[in-house]
Amino acid sequence: LRVIAHPGRLKPHHQLAHWVAHLALNAAGHALPSAVHGIDRSVLFAPVRDATAQLRILLDLMSHGLCEPLPFFPRAAWAYAQAAAKEKGDPYEAAQKQWRSTPNQRGECEDEWFALAFRGCDDPLDARFAELALAIYGPMAEALRDE
């Protein structure tokens, strides 16, 4: 068991960083679970059989992202992938709740970098967004166990 102490809340982009490290460990032949403990909760990543293939997918997407902005928004994508994995509710609606601002929450649509990269795009939560959300967060959602 690999144990990680995260010094803050476990937000989707933090989970992704720990997920990539977990995949690298598993790809190196150490099929171990990883426990990540944040101040708000703890999660457990189950061992992954196809870790090398999943890392290749992520590296390919990173390479594409260096050439053009990809419609990947961590909070909205995580909400989409979770809803799809749990088959509870509409994944697109779950993503919209993270994307749009409310009086109590600043939506990802207000992020300055996202606004700049996707200016002129009416709705960046399109089919490509859904594809990326599932490619990046889907396997993580399947391997994730709340402790």
Secondary structure, 3 states (H helix, E strand, C coil): CEEEECCCCCCHHHHHHHHHHHHHHHHCCCCCCEEEECCCCEEEECCCCCHHHHHHHHHHHHHHHCCCCCCCCHHHHHHHHHHHHHCCCCHHHHHHHHHCCECCECCHHHCHHHHHHCCCCCCCCCHHHHHHHHHHHHHHHHHEEEC
